[in-house]
Amino acid sequence: MFVEQHSLWSDEQRAQARELRKRLEREPLELVRVAWADPHGASRAKAVSLPAFFDALERGYNINVATTTLDSAGARVFSSFTRGGGMGLAEMTGSPNLVIVPDPATFRVLPWASGVGWVLCDEYFRDGRPFHFSPRQLLKRQLARLTRENMELMVGLEVEWYLARPAEDRLSEEHVGMPGVRGRALRTSPFEPGYSYHSETNMDLMQPVLGELARTYAALGLPLRSIENEWGPGQVECTFSAQSALRTADDLLLFRTATRQVCRRLGCFATFMARPALKGYYASGWHLHQSLVDDAGTNLFAATELLSPVGQSYLAGLLEHAVASTVFATPTVNGYRRFRPNSLAPDRASWGYDNRGAMVRVLGGKNDPATRLENRVGEPAANPYLYIASQIVAGLDGIERKLEPGPRDDEPYSADRPLLPASLGQALDALEASALFRRQFGEVFVDYYLKLKRNELGRYRKWVDEHRASESEPTEWEQDEYFDFF
């Protein structure tokens, strides 16, 4: 039995699997979607019968490694059918199978799909080794480093996205692309006119959809705090209570895929693309709230001062490695359109107290048990596992080296701080030069990720050159590439 043979579950997971089997024998489902996160943070899945799912709880389930080797438009990036799979790794030769193992703690019944369950899986090679390029496995390795220091990362989500109405009632040949070339993006119309911040009247235009989403999130156990009408036309922000880092990353993956599926079933369209190429659409962000707690649940950032020494060093690590880690928080060509002065998004590695112009916003403060850091650098399309793992890598380095963040930046857009990358290309170059991320994520993963993302960037640059396109605003390529994929 694969799971037992390689000791892949904790005692708690074994108990959860036994209870899950009993539950599904009493309340059978038609299908279970066994899901995993691809390198872009998109949910991939196979739907299996109940007997096959029970078997997967013991033996795992075979999947093709292919979803890891494709860029954001399905272009094959690596020479899979050569020795070493184009990666210099014997185990990647020939686009082999992986074994995915369900994590029983993540099981849900999908409220919008009758008779269908859903569970997240971890990827392994057939000899039981964790898969090199699994984002979830990468995060778990970083969390293990925190555990060894008797610390746990708590993360709260604040994610913006767009709700729109489809302006086309069916797909045509124009919408169909090919590997490496996306078809034309679906045309949409706005749900509300926008730019009436927190307008109750405009929010009510979206209420039938938002209400159904709220019911869906509750049924899935997602800890929703608020749904808000944001700045752009149909721009929505959802916030969620802080949970452990792995739970939060899993929840974000489920939140995005659930939102998109429910909206489509309601005849609407949801996108987590940062800056759609549509008139008047303001950029969306993903603000990551984070704090460290000890074994007793005590907030290690809270103190009689603004931040404890641990909190200050963690913050300093985020600043020190902000440029190299940006690509994990903002992994698309389109996301770099957010980084503008006075735009509610950062343009440099600054910090401030309750200052929305800074990259890292300190919230809480003196003697407040809810003290936390809000990193505002992320885009909504980011891979949650890589984004959160990058924060641990940077923050722990700050703690281990006892770094100091320097004075806070009360004017963050003119602060004497390193500028964030202005493009995906600059961000990839910064990652390539980072000894810290090569050490913590591994040379194999970093080189793989660089090649994957540079393929995406290369296709963009080729399109711009061929069309002699202006890059001052989001391009048609970006709209086709990201609007529906995310």
Stockholm file with secondary structure:
# STOCKHOLM 1.0

chainA/1-486         MFVEQHSLWSDEQRAQARELRKRLEREPLELVRVAWADPHGASRAKAVSLPAFFDALERGYNINVATTTLDSAGARVFSSFTRGGGMGLAEMTGSPNLVIVPDPATFRVLPWASGVGWVLCDEYFRDGRPFHFSPRQLLKRQLARLTRENMELMVGLEVEWYLARPAEDRLSEEHVGMPGVRGRALRTSPFEPGYSYHSETNMDLMQPVLGELARTYAALGLPLRSIENEWGPGQVECTFSAQSALRTADDLLLFRTATRQVCRRLGCFATFMARPALKGYYASGWHLHQSLVDDAGTNLFAATELLSPVGQSYLAGLLEHAVASTVFATPTVNGYRRFRPNSLAPDRASWGYDNRGAMVRVLGGKNDPATRLENRVGEPAANPYLYIASQIVAGLDGIERKLEPGPRDDEPYSADRPLLPASLGQALDALEASALFRRQFGEVFVDYYLKLKRNELGRYRKWVDEHRASESEPTEWEQDEYFDFF
#=GR chainA/1-486 SS CHHHHTTCSCHHHHHHHHHHHHHHHHSCCSEEEEEEECTTSCEEEEEECHHHHHHHHHHCEEEEGGGGSBCTTCCBCSCTTSGGGGTTCGGGTTSCEEEEEECGGGCEECTTSTTEEEEEEEEECTTSCBCTTCHHHHHHHHHHHHHHTTCEEEEEEEEEEEEEEESCSSCCGGGCCBTTBCCCCCCEEESSCCCSTTCHHHHHHHHHHHHHHHHHHHHHTCCEEEEEECSSTTEEEEEEEEEEHHHHHHHHHHHHHHHHHHHHHTTCEEECCSSCSSTTCCCCCEEEEEEEECTTCCBTTCCSSSSCHHHHHHHHHHHHTHHHHHHHHSCSTGGGGGCCTTSSSCSBSCEEESCTTSSEEEESCTTCTTCEEEEEEECTTSCHHHHHHHHHHHHHHHHHTTCCCCSCCSSGGGSSSCBCCSSHHHHHHHHHTCHHHHHHHCHHHHHHHHHHHHHHHHHHHHHHHHHTCCCSSCCHHHHHHHTTTC
#=GC SS_cons         CHHHHTTCSCHHHHHHHHHHHHHHHHSCCSEEEEEEECTTSCEEEEEECHHHHHHHHHHCEEEEGGGGSBCTTCCBCSCTTSGGGGTTCGGGTTSCEEEEEECGGGCEECTTSTTEEEEEEEEECTTSCBCTTCHHHHHHHHHHHHHHTTCEEEEEEEEEEEEEEESCSSCCGGGCCBTTBCCCCCCEEESSCCCSTTCHHHHHHHHHHHHHHHHHHHHHTCCEEEEEECSSTTEEEEEEEEEEHHHHHHHHHHHHHHHHHHHHHTTCEEECCSSCSSTTCCCCCEEEEEEEECTTCCBTTCCSSSSCHHHHHHHHHHHHTHHHHHHHHSCSTGGGGGCCTTSSSCSBSCEEESCTTSSEEEESCTTCTTCEEEEEEECTTSCHHHHHHHHHHHHHHHHHTTCCCCSCCSSGGGSSSCBCCSSHHHHHHHHHTCHHHHHHHCHHHHHHHHHHHHHHHHHHHHHHHHHTCCCSSCCHHHHHHHTTTC
//
